[in-house]
């Protein structure tokens, strides 16, 4: 799990890019469940098919499952908790070491430190793609030129203030140095799938609609 300094998938405010820890409050990681639950078999196969692995090689898998991610999220945005430090849950990491260099695809979700409409109130890098009134996408390159794909979802957590869903939306990010020959649309498709799984686990009271495919404008 990672500290979230501010969830704007932009370089400074991308919330999911600080130091990580592998367990919270003594909870052990479940190596496979997070990937199965978020990316699904199709998403894992997509990553494997585009990872350019030598014959017979496998990807290492890690991440917390949705049950643990839900507990972490509820703990943070429970009554009065939305203004405190924010952390992301590392739901899935697919890793391959090639000539000593690590290549990985990582999916993380956590409460945003910025409101849902943050790009309207400040200058942010990257490309924003609205999906509907409760969901938007964001793509930006980090300082190393690695694309980061983000999703923001208004998700009302029980026991929180009426403004929580917009003030502290659910934020997810996918970082990928593993696959080749893939598009932003491919990445957003599986990030949206992960967001559907996460919002279902959180039981968002406002029932946000998250489509299976990104908007046609996203290529």
C-alpha positions in Angstrom: 0.0 0.0 0.0 1.2 3.5 -0.9 1.0 7.0 0.6 -1.1 9.3 -1.6 0.2 12.8 -1.7 -2.6 14.1 -3.9 -4.6 12.1 -6.5 -4.3 13.8 -9.8 -2.7 11.3 -12.2 -0.4 14.3 -13.1 3.3 14.3 -12.1 3.0 16.2 -8.9 -0.5 15.2 -7.9 -0.6 11.6 -9.0 -1.7 10.1 -5.8 -0.4 6.7 -6.1 3.3 7.0 -6.5 5.0 7.2 -3.2 6.7 4.5 -1.0 4.8 1.2 -0.7 4.3 -1.4 2.0 3.2 -4.9 1.4 0.8 -5.3 4.3 -1.4 -3.2 6.5 -2.1 -3.8 10.2 -0.5 -7.2 9.9 -2.7 -8.3 6.9 -0.8 -10.5 4.5 -0.7 -10.0 0.8 -2.6 -12.5 -1.4 -0.4 -12.9 -4.5 -3.0 -13.9 -7.1 -6.4 -12.7 -5.9 -6.0 -9.0 -6.5 -5.1 -9.6 -10.2 -7.8 -12.1 -10.8 -10.4 -9.8 -9.2 -9.4 -6.6 -10.9 -7.9 -7.4 -14.3 -9.7 -10.7 -14.7 -8.5 -13.6 -16.7 -8.8 -11.6 -19.9 -6.7 -8.7 -18.6 -4.0 -11.0 -17.3 -3.8 -12.8 -20.6 -3.7 -9.4 -22.4 -0.7 -8.4 -20.3 1.0 -11.8 -20.8 0.5 -11.6 -24.5 2.1 -8.2 -24.8 4.9 -8.7 -22.3 7.3 -10.2 -24.8 8.3 -13.0 -22.4 10.8 -15.7 -23.4 9.3 -19.1 -24.0 8.2 -20.7 -20.8 8.5 -17.6 -18.7 5.9 -16.4 -16.3 5.0 -13.1 -14.7 5.3 -12.7 -10.9 2.1 -11.6 -9.4 1.3 -9.7 -6.2 -1.3 -7.5 -4.6 -4.0 -7.3 -1.9 -7.4 -8.7 -2.6 -10.6 -6.7 -2.8 -11.6 -7.5 0.7 -8.5 -6.1 2.1 -8.6 -3.1 -0.2 -12.1 -2.4 0.9 -11.1 -2.5 4.6 -8.2 -0.1 3.9 -10.4 2.3 2.0 -13.2 2.3 4.6 -10.7 2.9 7.3 -9.4 6.0 5.6 -12.7 7.7 4.5 -14.9 6.6 7.4 -16.6 9.3 9.5 -14.2 12.3 9.7 -11.4 10.4 8.0 -11.5 11.9 4.6 -9.2 14.8 5.5 -6.4 12.6 6.9 -3.5 11.0 5.1 -4.5 9.0 2.0 -3.1 5.7 1.0 -3.5 3.5 -2.1 -4.0 -0.3 -2.1 -1.8 -2.1 -4.5 -4.4 -4.5 -6.0 -2.3 -6.1 -8.8 1.4 -6.0 -9.8 2.6 -8.1 -12.7 6.4 -8.2 -12.9 9.1 -9.6 -15.1 12.9 -9.2 -14.7 14.8 -8.9 -18.0 18.6 -8.7 -17.8 18.4 -7.3 -14.3 15.8 -4.7 -15.2 12.3 -4.8 -13.7 9.3 -4.4 -16.0 5.9 -4.2 -14.4 2.3 -3.4 -14.8 0.7 -2.1 -11.6 -2.9 -1.3 -10.6 -3.6 0.7 -7.5 -6.7 2.3 -5.9 -7.3 4.6 -3.0 -9.1 7.7 -1.8 -8.1 10.9 -3.7 -6.5 13.8 -1.9 -8.1 16.1 -4.5 -11.7 16.7 -5.3 -13.4 15.2 -8.4 -13.3 18.6 -10.2 -9.7 19.3 -9.4 -8.7 20.0 -13.1 -11.3 22.8 -13.3 -9.6 24.6 -10.4 -6.0 24.3 -11.3 -3.7 23.8 -14.3 -3.0 20.1 -14.7 -0.9 18.2 -17.3 -2.2 15.4 -19.3 -5.4 14.5 -21.1 -8.8 14.3 -19.4 -11.6 12.2 -20.8 -15.0 12.6 -19.2 -17.0 9.3 -19.1 -20.1 10.5 -17.3 -21.0 12.7 -14.3 -19.4 10.2 -11.9 -16.4 9.0 -13.8 -13.5 10.5 -15.7 -10.2 9.3 -17.1 -6.8 11.0 -17.1 -3.6 10.1 -18.9 -0.2 11.8 -18.3 3.5 10.9 -18.7 5.7 10.9 -15.5 9.1 12.5 -15.3 10.6 9.4 -16.9 8.2 9.5 -19.8 6.2 6.5 -18.6 2.5 6.9 -19.3 0.2 6.7 -16.2 -3.5 6.0 -16.8 -5.9 7.2 -14.1 -9.6 6.9 -13.3 -11.6 9.0 -10.8 -15.0 7.8 -9.5 -17.5 9.5 -7.2 -18.1 6.8 -4.7 -20.2 7.6 -1.6 -19.0 5.6 1.4 -21.6 4.9 4.1 -21.2 7.0 7.2 -19.4 9.9 5.4 -20.6 13.5 4.8 -22.9 14.2 1.8 -20.0 15.9 0.0 -17.6 13.0 0.4 -18.1 11.4 -3.0 -17.1 14.6 -4.8 -14.6 15.8 -2.2 -12.8 12.4 -1.8 -13.5 10.3 -4.9 -12.1 6.9 -5.5 -8.9 7.2 -7.6 -7.1 4.4 -9.5 -4.0 4.4 -11.6 -2.3 1.9 -13.9 1.4 2.2 -14.5 2.9 0.0 -17.3 6.5 -0.6 -18.3 5.7 -4.2 -19.1 3.6 -4.4 -22.2 4.5 -3.3 -25.7 2.3 -2.5 -28.7 -0.6 -1.5 -26.6 -2.8 1.6 -26.7 -4.2 4.0 -24.1 -7.6 2.6 -24.9 -6.4 -0.9 -24.0 -5.1 0.3 -20.7 -8.2 2.3 -19.9 -10.4 -0.7 -20.7 -8.7 -2.8 -18.0 -8.5 0.1 -15.6 -12.2 0.6 -15.9 -12.7 -3.1 -15.3 -10.7 -2.7 -12.1 -12.7 0.3 -11.1 -16.0 -1.7 -11.5 -14.6 -4.4 -9.3 -13.4 -1.9 -6.7 -16.7 0.1 -6.6 -18.6 -3.2 -6.3 -16.4 -4.1 -3.3 -16.9 -0.7 -1.7 -20.7 -0.8 -2.2 -20.8 2.8 -3.3 -24.2 4.2 -2.2 -24.5 6.4 -5.3 -24.1 3.4 -7.6 -21.7 5.0 -10.2 -22.0 3.6 -13.7 -18.7 2.5 -15.0 -18.7 1.3 -18.7 -16.9 -1.8 -20.0 -15.2 0.3 -22.7 -13.7 3.8 -22.7 -15.4 6.6 -24.7 -14.9 6.5 -28.5 -12.8 9.6 -28.3 -10.0 7.7 -26.4 -7.7 5.9 -28.8 
